[in-house]
Amino acid sequence: MTTHEITEKIITKLQTIPLDKQKQILDYIDSIVEESLLTLDKSQSYPKKRVLGLHQGKIWMSDDFNDPFPDDFWNFNT
């Protein structure tokens, strides 16, 4: 089930219950959101600082990386 489908189901069900119950549900959702924000680990906050040299020696670049492509590369009809 997609997020959109879940959202649509929630909205449809909310529209069938009394307004005071909808308010209770909204208050509950607000408390969940607030709790989630309070328990968010600071190390998970963004943007994260980059670590210089973290993957040093793990990647390589071809010696001909900046060389132009051969002419037949651009011929899409062959």
NORRALIN-V952632 format. One line per field, one symbol per residue. phi: phi as a letter, one per 20 degrees, with the letter a starting at -180 (. if undefined). psi: psi as a letter, one per 40 degrees, with the letter a starting at -180 (. if undefined). Layout:
# NORRALIN-V952632
phi = ???
psi = ???
This chain:
# NORRALIN-V952632
phi = .egfffgffffffffedfgffffffffffgffffffffeffffefdeeffdfngdgnecbcgfegeffffgffeeeee
psi = hiddddddddddddeeiiddddddddddddddddddddehhdeeiiiiiihhedfheeiihidfdeiiiidedegee.
